[in-house]
Amino acid sequence: MAPSEVLVEVLNGNGWGGLAAQTATTLRGDGFLINGTGNAATFTNPVTLVLYPPGMEEQAATVAAYVSGEVQVEPSTAVPEGVVHLVLGESFLGVTATEGGG
C-alpha cells in the first residue's frame, strides 16, 4: 500500500520533546497523510506501537514498515476509523523509507 493512502496520527509515548512533530514531518515527506500529533496517555511505553481500527491491517503494516527499532502492530477499537496511531516508544529509532516505498 502506498503511504499516500494512509492517514497517521503520531503520538509521543516516550517523553522525548518534539519527537512526535519531527516524526510526523518525516512521515509527511515520505508521502503519508498526517492527521496530527500529540501525547500518548503515558510517556513510559517501552516499545513503539502501531495501533489500528478493525479493517486497517494493511495500512498499519505500511506504517510499521517505515519504523526503525522494535515495533508492535496491534488492533485497537479505541483508534478512530480511518486513522492509524503511531505511538513512539523508547524503542523508536526513527523513520526510514522502505525499499521500493514512498
C-alpha positions, -999 to +999 in steps of 0.1 A: +000+000+000+013+035-009+020+058+020-003+084+003-032+061+011-025+060+049-037+086+075-014+086+105-016+103+139+018+104+157+017+103+195+047+108+218+048+078+242+084+082+254+085+119+266+113+130+242+103+166+235+093+174+199+097+138+187+061+134+175+062+166+155+096+157+140+084+122+131+052+135+116+073+158+094+095+129+082+065+107+075+048+135+056+080+138+035+077+101+028+041+106+014+020+097+044-011+118+053-008+132+088-039+135+110-020+153+138+004+149+166+001+148+204+010+129+236+001+093+244-017+085+276+018+078+292+054+085+284+065+051+297+060+030+265+090+007+262+080-004+226+067+017+197+031+007+189+012+009+156-025+008+166-052+005+141-090+001+140-106-030+125-101-034+088-069-013+086-043-041+089-027-032+056-024+005+065-009-004+099+017-027+082+027+001+059+034+024+088+053-002+107+075-009+077+088+027+079+096+025+117+132+017+128+135-001+161+112-026+178+076-021+169+044-039+178+013-038+155-020-042+173-057-038+166-075-012+188-111-003+190-100+029+207-085+042+175-109+062+153-119+046+120-097+056+090-066+065+111-036+046+122-019+057+155+019+056+158+028+057+195+065+064+198+081+042+225+116+040+240+125+015+212+118+041+185+150+047+164+135+069+136+117+066+103+133+051+072+119+048+037+114+012+028+129-003-003+105+005-031+083+025-007+072+061-010 
